Amino acid sequence: MIGPPGSGKSMVAKRIPTIMPEPTLDEFLEILGIQSAAGVSLYGEGRYFQRPFRSPHHTISDVGLLGGGTQPGPGEISLAHHGVLFLDELPEFKRSALEVLRQPLEDGEVTISRSAAKITLPCSFMLVAAMNPCPCGYLSDPRRECRCSPTQIQRYRSRISGPLLDRIDLHIEAPAVSITDMRKGQPGESSAAIRERIVASRQLQRARFADSPATTSNARMSHRQIREHCAVTPEQGDLLQRAMEELQLSARAYDRILKVTRTIADLAGAEQIETPHLLEAIQYRSLDRNLFY
């Protein structure tokens, strides 16, 4: 999420666990095991069968994020297993700390080797990141003037590498919220209503991958499963190819667009992928080129 201060990025991130399906018994046992290994207690009201939400400060070390130590133990990415890892002020994190996320995001597990021991920990988490569009934060704010130079803006954005951006499926611009909109106080859609749609979508996915227990959602589809379950028409394929060429996206982004398209279709209750689903998935990839290159 990219937007000026006060646009609600952190608030949205903190609401994500409330719309996620309740973890299964097996998932919760994995969560409980990792938390116990780290000395974290889940005892307390409302903490049972809740997905974890981890929000480390941007001063965290590589070891704190990835895990390790003299006696290797879980880091923040493993503590967020089956939950959400929220990185606020993403460019403020050390580049080395961000780069260690690349392999765990792909594999869903991390191997830590030390002289004392070698362990492999699960880390299948949802990465949610937020950042300002420039160092002062007001580049896209219509009410405040940005005083950052183009060089400062480019240097700020270049702290996030292209390979890491490729692994983030949705790039969303969060516009500034006006006082008028805040005063209206119109209620939006409740988390409970959104969660019902997501639960229904996950049920479709469980039925789809009933023969592949390791694939728990569309995000974990293999290349073979993408070809099988994300088939597009020749016209849709041409549309996707043009978008890939114009946005200069990588082959990894191609697979991720198809996964997002399949998920959008599932949320709409559609059996086949339709062109509006594909167009919506493509526009979620546009900001990485428009804002960073």
C-alpha positions as CSV (number, residue, x, y, z in Angstrom):
1,M,0.0,0.0,0.0
2,I,1.4,3.3,-1.1
3,G,0.0,6.6,0.2
4,P,0.5,9.7,2.3
5,P,0.5,9.7,6.1
6,G,-3.0,9.3,7.6
7,S,-4.5,7.6,4.6
8,G,-5.4,4.5,6.6
9,K,-2.7,2.1,5.5
10,S,-1.9,0.7,9.0
11,M,-5.6,0.5,9.9
12,V,-6.4,-1.6,6.8
13,A,-3.4,-3.9,7.6
14,K,-4.5,-4.5,11.1
15,R,-8.1,-5.4,9.9
16,I,-6.8,-8.1,7.5
17,P,-6.7,-10.9,10.1
18,T,-10.4,-10.2,10.9
19,I,-11.5,-11.1,7.4
20,M,-9.3,-14.2,7.0
21,P,-10.8,-17.6,7.6
22,E,-10.4,-19.2,11.0
23,P,-7.3,-21.5,10.9
24,T,-8.0,-25.2,10.8
25,L,-7.0,-27.4,13.7
26,D,-3.8,-28.5,11.9
27,E,-2.9,-24.9,11.1
28,F,-3.5,-23.8,14.6
29,L,-1.3,-26.6,16.0
30,E,1.5,-25.4,13.7
31,I,0.9,-21.8,14.9
32,L,0.9,-23.0,18.6
33,G,4.1,-25.0,18.1
34,I,6.1,-22.1,16.6
35,Q,4.8,-19.6,19.2
36,S,5.8,-22.1,22.0
37,A,9.3,-22.5,20.6
38,A,9.7,-18.7,20.7
39,G,8.4,-18.6,24.3
40,V,5.2,-16.7,23.2
41,S,2.0,-17.7,25.1
42,L,-1.4,-17.7,23.3
43,Y,-3.2,-17.9,26.6
44,G,-5.8,-15.2,26.9
45,E,-9.3,-14.3,25.9
46,G,-9.9,-14.4,22.2
47,R,-6.5,-15.7,21.2
48,Y,-7.5,-19.3,20.5
49,F,-7.9,-20.1,16.8
50,Q,-6.7,-16.6,15.8
51,R,-4.2,-16.0,13.0
52,P,-1.1,-14.3,14.1
53,F,-0.4,-10.6,13.2
54,R,3.2,-9.6,13.5
55,S,4.4,-6.0,13.0
56,P,8.1,-5.6,13.7
57,H,9.8,-2.2,13.9
58,H,11.9,-1.1,10.9
59,T,15.0,-1.3,13.0
60,I,14.8,-5.1,13.3
61,S,17.9,-7.1,12.4
62,D,18.2,-9.8,9.8
63,V,18.3,-12.4,12.5
64,G,15.2,-11.0,14.2
65,L,13.3,-11.1,11.0
66,L,14.5,-14.4,9.5
67,G,15.4,-16.3,12.8
68,G,18.6,-17.6,14.1
69,G,20.8,-16.9,17.1
70,T,23.3,-19.1,18.9
71,Q,20.6,-21.6,19.3
72,P,18.5,-21.2,16.1
73,G,15.0,-20.1,16.8
74,P,12.0,-18.7,14.9
75,G,12.1,-15.1,13.7
76,E,9.2,-12.8,12.8
77,I,8.5,-14.5,9.5
78,S,7.9,-17.9,11.3
79,L,5.9,-16.3,14.1
80,A,3.6,-14.9,11.3
81,H,3.1,-18.5,9.9
82,H,-0.5,-18.8,8.7
83,G,-1.0,-15.2,9.5
84,V,0.0,-11.7,8.5
85,L,3.5,-10.1,8.6
86,F,3.0,-6.3,8.4
87,L,6.0,-4.1,7.5
88,D,5.2,-0.5,8.0
89,E,7.5,2.1,6.4
90,L,8.9,-0.5,4.2
91,P,11.8,1.6,2.7
92,E,13.1,2.3,6.2
93,F,13.9,-1.4,6.8
94,K,17.5,-2.4,6.1
95,R,17.9,-3.6,2.6
96,S,19.6,-6.8,3.8
97,A,16.7,-7.5,6.0
98,L,14.2,-7.1,3.2
99,E,16.2,-9.3,0.8
100,V,16.1,-12.2,3.1
101,L,12.3,-12.3,2.6
102,R,12.6,-13.3,-1.1
103,Q,13.3,-17.1,-0.6
104,P,10.8,-17.6,2.3
105,L,8.0,-15.9,0.2
106,E,8.6,-18.4,-2.6
107,D,9.0,-21.6,-0.6
108,G,6.9,-21.0,2.5
109,E,9.8,-22.3,4.7
110,V,13.2,-21.1,5.9
111,T,16.3,-23.1,6.7
112,I,18.7,-21.6,9.3
113,S,22.2,-23.0,9.7
114,R,24.4,-22.3,12.6
115,S,27.4,-24.0,14.1
116,A,25.2,-25.4,16.9
117,A,22.3,-26.7,14.8
118,K,20.4,-26.5,11.5
119,I,16.6,-26.2,11.5
120,T,13.9,-25.7,8.9
121,L,10.9,-23.7,10.0
122,P,7.6,-23.1,8.2
123,C,6.8,-19.5,7.3
124,S,3.8,-19.5,5.1
125,F,2.6,-15.9,5.8
126,M,0.8,-13.1,4.1
127,L,3.2,-10.1,3.6
128,V,1.5,-6.7,3.9
129,A,3.7,-3.7,3.5
130,A,3.0,0.1,3.6
131,M,5.1,3.0,2.6
132,N,4.9,6.7,1.8
133,P,5.3,7.8,-1.9
134,C,8.3,10.0,-1.0
135,P,10.5,10.9,2.1
136,C,8.2,13.7,3.2
137,G,5.1,11.6,2.5
138,Y,3.1,14.2,0.6
139,L,3.8,13.5,-3.1
140,S,0.3,12.4,-3.9
141,D,-1.5,14.5,-1.3
142,P,-3.6,17.2,-3.0
143,R,-3.7,19.4,0.1
144,R,0.0,19.5,1.0
145,E,3.0,20.3,-1.2
146,C,5.8,17.8,-1.6
147,R,9.2,19.4,-1.1
148,C,11.3,16.3,-2.1
149,S,13.6,16.5,-5.1
150,P,13.4,13.9,-7.8
151,T,16.8,12.5,-6.7
152,Q,15.5,12.1,-3.1
153,I,12.4,10.4,-4.3
154,Q,14.3,8.0,-6.6
155,R,16.8,7.2,-3.8
156,Y,13.9,6.5,-1.4
157,R,12.1,4.2,-3.7
158,S,15.2,2.4,-4.8
159,R,15.6,1.0,-1.3
160,I,13.0,-1.7,-2.4
161,S,14.5,-4.0,-5.0
162,G,12.7,-5.2,-8.1
163,P,12.9,-8.9,-7.2
164,L,11.1,-8.2,-3.9
165,L,8.4,-6.1,-5.7
166,D,7.9,-9.0,-8.1
167,R,6.9,-11.2,-5.1
168,I,4.2,-8.8,-3.9
169,D,1.0,-9.6,-5.7
170,L,-1.1,-6.5,-5.1
171,H,0.2,-2.9,-5.4
172,I,-2.4,-0.5,-4.2
173,E,-2.4,3.3,-4.0
174,A,-4.0,4.6,-0.8
175,P,-5.2,8.2,-1.4
176,A,-5.4,10.8,1.3
177,V,-8.8,10.9,3.2
178,S,-10.5,14.3,3.3
179,I,-12.1,15.8,6.4
180,T,-15.4,15.9,4.5
181,D,-15.3,12.1,4.0
182,M,-14.4,11.6,7.6
183,R,-17.3,13.7,8.8
184,K,-19.8,11.8,6.7
185,G,-19.2,8.7,8.8
186,Q,-21.0,6.5,6.3
187,P,-20.6,2.8,7.4
188,G,-18.7,0.6,5.0
189,E,-19.0,-3.1,4.5
190,S,-18.4,-5.0,7.7
191,S,-15.5,-7.4,8.2
192,A,-18.0,-10.2,8.9
193,A,-19.6,-9.7,5.4
194,I,-16.2,-9.7,3.7
195,R,-15.1,-12.7,5.7
196,E,-18.2,-14.7,4.5
197,R,-17.1,-14.2,0.8
198,I,-13.5,-15.2,1.6
199,V,-14.6,-18.3,3.5
200,A,-16.8,-19.3,0.5
201,S,-13.9,-18.7,-1.9
202,R,-11.6,-20.8,0.3
203,Q,-14.1,-23.6,0.3
204,L,-14.0,-23.6,-3.6
205,Q,-10.2,-23.7,-3.4
206,R,-10.2,-26.6,-1.0
207,A,-12.5,-28.6,-3.3
208,R,-10.3,-27.7,-6.3
209,F,-7.1,-28.9,-4.6
210,A,-8.7,-31.9,-2.8
211,D,-6.1,-34.2,-4.5
212,S,-3.2,-31.9,-3.5
213,P,-3.1,-31.5,0.3
214,A,0.0,-29.4,0.1
215,T,-1.8,-26.7,-1.9
216,T,-4.0,-24.9,0.6
217,S,-4.9,-21.9,-1.6
218,N,-4.5,-20.3,-5.0
219,A,-1.4,-18.6,-3.9
220,R,0.4,-21.9,-3.5
221,M,-0.4,-23.3,-6.9
222,S,2.4,-24.9,-8.9
223,H,3.0,-24.2,-12.5
224,R,1.1,-27.3,-13.6
225,Q,-1.9,-26.3,-11.4
226,I,-1.8,-22.7,-12.9
227,R,-2.0,-24.1,-16.4
228,E,-4.9,-26.4,-15.3
229,H,-7.0,-24.0,-13.2
230,C,-6.1,-20.6,-14.6
231,A,-6.8,-21.2,-18.3
232,V,-7.5,-18.1,-20.3
233,T,-9.0,-17.6,-23.8
234,P,-6.7,-16.6,-26.7
235,E,-8.1,-13.1,-26.6
236,Q,-7.4,-12.9,-22.8
237,G,-3.9,-14.3,-23.5
238,D,-3.2,-11.6,-26.0
239,L,-4.4,-9.0,-23.5
240,L,-2.1,-10.3,-20.8
241,Q,0.8,-10.4,-23.2
242,R,0.3,-6.8,-24.2
243,A,0.2,-5.8,-20.5
244,M,3.3,-7.7,-19.7
245,E,5.2,-6.1,-22.5
246,E,4.0,-2.5,-21.8
247,L,4.6,-2.8,-18.0
248,Q,7.9,-4.7,-18.6
249,L,6.9,-7.4,-16.0
250,S,8.8,-10.5,-15.3
251,A,7.8,-14.2,-15.9
252,R,7.2,-14.5,-12.1
253,A,4.6,-11.6,-12.4
254,Y,2.9,-13.6,-15.2
255,D,2.1,-16.5,-12.9
256,R,1.1,-14.2,-10.0
257,I,-1.3,-12.3,-12.2
258,L,-3.0,-15.6,-13.1
259,K,-3.2,-16.6,-9.5
260,V,-4.8,-13.3,-8.5
261,T,-7.2,-13.5,-11.5
262,R,-8.3,-17.0,-10.3
263,T,-8.9,-15.7,-6.8
264,I,-10.9,-12.7,-8.1
265,A,-13.1,-15.1,-10.1
266,D,-13.5,-17.3,-7.0
267,L,-14.6,-14.3,-4.9
268,A,-17.2,-13.5,-7.6
269,G,-18.4,-17.1,-7.7
270,A,-17.4,-17.5,-11.3
271,E,-16.4,-20.9,-12.6
272,Q,-14.4,-19.6,-15.6
273,I,-12.0,-16.7,-15.6
274,E,-13.6,-13.7,-17.3
275,T,-11.9,-10.6,-18.9
276,P,-12.9,-8.2,-16.1
277,H,-11.2,-10.5,-13.6
278,L,-8.0,-10.5,-15.6
279,L,-8.1,-6.7,-16.1
280,E,-8.5,-6.1,-12.4
281,A,-5.5,-8.4,-11.6
282,I,-3.4,-6.6,-14.2
283,Q,-4.0,-3.2,-12.7
284,Y,-2.8,-4.4,-9.3
285,R,0.7,-4.7,-10.9
286,S,0.9,-1.3,-12.5
287,L,2.2,0.7,-9.6
288,D,5.6,-1.0,-9.4
289,R,6.5,0.4,-12.8
290,N,4.8,3.7,-12.6
291,L,6.2,4.6,-9.2
292,F,9.5,2.9,-9.0
293,Y,11.0,3.0,-12.5
